[in-house]
Amino acid sequence: MSRNTLLSIIIWLTLAGVIYYLADSIQNPNKIYTLGNSSSVVLKRGLDGHYRSEALINGKKVKVLVDTGATGVAISQSTADLLNLKSINAVRTNTANGDSVGYMVRLDSVQIGGVHAHNVAAMIAPGLDGDVLLGMSFLGRMDIRLYKGEMTITQVE
C-alpha cells in the first residue's frame, strides 16, 4: 500500500468520524456528561421534536426518550436484560400500538443529571423499539417545564 493511499484512508476515516460525532451531537444533544449534578436539568429538544437523553437506571447508563404523555417507564427487553431486571408479574396493557403484555418491575433508581428518584414503577415492554420510554412514574415526581425547545426537569422531593 502506498503512502498516499494510506494517508487518503486516514483522512476519510477521520472525516467520517467527525461527521458521525456531529450528527450524533445534533440528534442526541443531552449526553450524561453535559447534564451536570444540579437538582435541575435542562434537556434540549432533538431535530425530530423529541427529548432524548442519557440517564442512569440502577447505576447503568441507558438512552431514554422523555415522554410526559406516557403513564409510566417502559423498558425494552434488551435493556431489561442489560439491567438484569426481574419482573414481578405480567399485565395486559393498552398502548397506541394496541393491546400487549408487559412485565411489572421496580427500579431502584432513575437519574438524569442531578435529578433522581428511587423505587420507580416500570414495565418491561418486549415489543418496545429503543431503550427506555421515561414517563410519568418518574416525571410525576418532578416539576416539568417546556419553553422554547427546552425541557427543564427540577427535583421537588
N, C-alpha and C positions, 0 to 999 in steps of 0.2 A: 504494500500500500504506500503510495507516495505521500510526501509531507503535505502537499496541497489538498489531497483527498482527506487526510486525517484532520487537517485544520478546518475544512468545509464541514465535516461531520460534527466536530466540536462546536462550531458556530451555530449550525442548525439545531443541535440538541439544546444548546444554551437558549436560543431564541424560543424553541418550543417550551422549555421550562418556564421562561419569563411570561409567555402568553398564557400558559396554564395557571400560573400563580396569579396573574392579574384578573383572569376570568373568574377564578375561584374567589378572589377577594371582592369582586363586584357582586357575584351571585350570593355569596355567603360572608357578609361583612362582619358578623358577630362571632369572632373567634374567642375561645375561652381566655386566652392570654391578653386580650384587649378589653375585657369587661370589668376588670378590677375587683376589689373586695368590698366596695361600699354597700350600704344597705339599700341602695337604689341603683338600678342598672338601666341603661338606655340601649335599646335594640334598634338598629337601622333596618328599614324595610328593603327587601330584595327587589330586583327588577321585575319579578313576577307578581309583586304586590304582597307577598307573604313575609312573615317574620320568622326567620330561621336563626338558630344559634347552636353553639356547642354548650353542653351542660354536663354536670356531674350527677349521675344517678348511682347511689350506693358507692360513691367514690370513683366511679369509672366514667371516662369521657364518652359521651354519645352526642349524636346530632339530633336536634329537636325542631319540630315545626310548632311554633307557639300559636294556639288557636283558642281565642276567647269564646268561640261558638261550640266548642267541644265540651261535653259534660265532664269527662274525666281524662286521665292519662291513658293513652293506648300505646302499647309496645309491640313491635313486630316480633315474630317468633325468633328470628336470628339474633336480635338484640336481647331478648329474654334469655336465650341460651348463653350469650356473652356475659350477661349479668348473673347467670346461674340462678334465675328466679324459679321458684316452685309455686304452682297455682294452688289456691285454696279450694276453689270449686268452679264448675262450668256454669255459665249463664247464657241465656239467649239474649241477643241484642238486636236492636233495630237501628240501622245506620242509613246514611244517604245512599249507600250501595245495596240496601236491602237487609233482610234478616241474616244473622250469622250467630256463631257460638264464640264466646270469649271465655277467658280463664282469669278469675279474680286473683290479684296478688296485692301485697303491701310492700311499698318501697321504704327502706329505712331512711333514705334522704334523697332530696332533689335540690340541686343548687345551680343557679345561673348567676355568675359573678358572686357578689356577696349576699344575694337573696337566696334564702334556703327554707325548706320545710322538712319536717320529719314525719314518719308514719303516714305516707301519702297513698291513698287508694289508687289502684291502677288495674288495667286489664291487658292481658296478653291477647292480641288480635292476630291470629295466624295468617289472615289474608291481607294484613296491612303492608302496603308498599312503603319503603323508607324505614327510618329507625323508630322515632318516638313522636307521637302527637301529644303535645303538652297542653292539657285542657284545664277545666275549672277546679278539679280536685286539688290541683296545685295553685293555679292562678286565683281562685276564690279566696285564698288566704292573704292575698296581696292587694295593694292599691295599683290599679292599671290605668294608664292614661295614654291616649293616642293623639298625636299632634304633629302635623307636617311631616309625615313619613317616619316618625319615630314612636316607639312604644316604650314608655317608662314604667318599670315594674319596681315598686317600693315595698320593702318589708314592713308589715304592720304588727306582727306578733311580738 
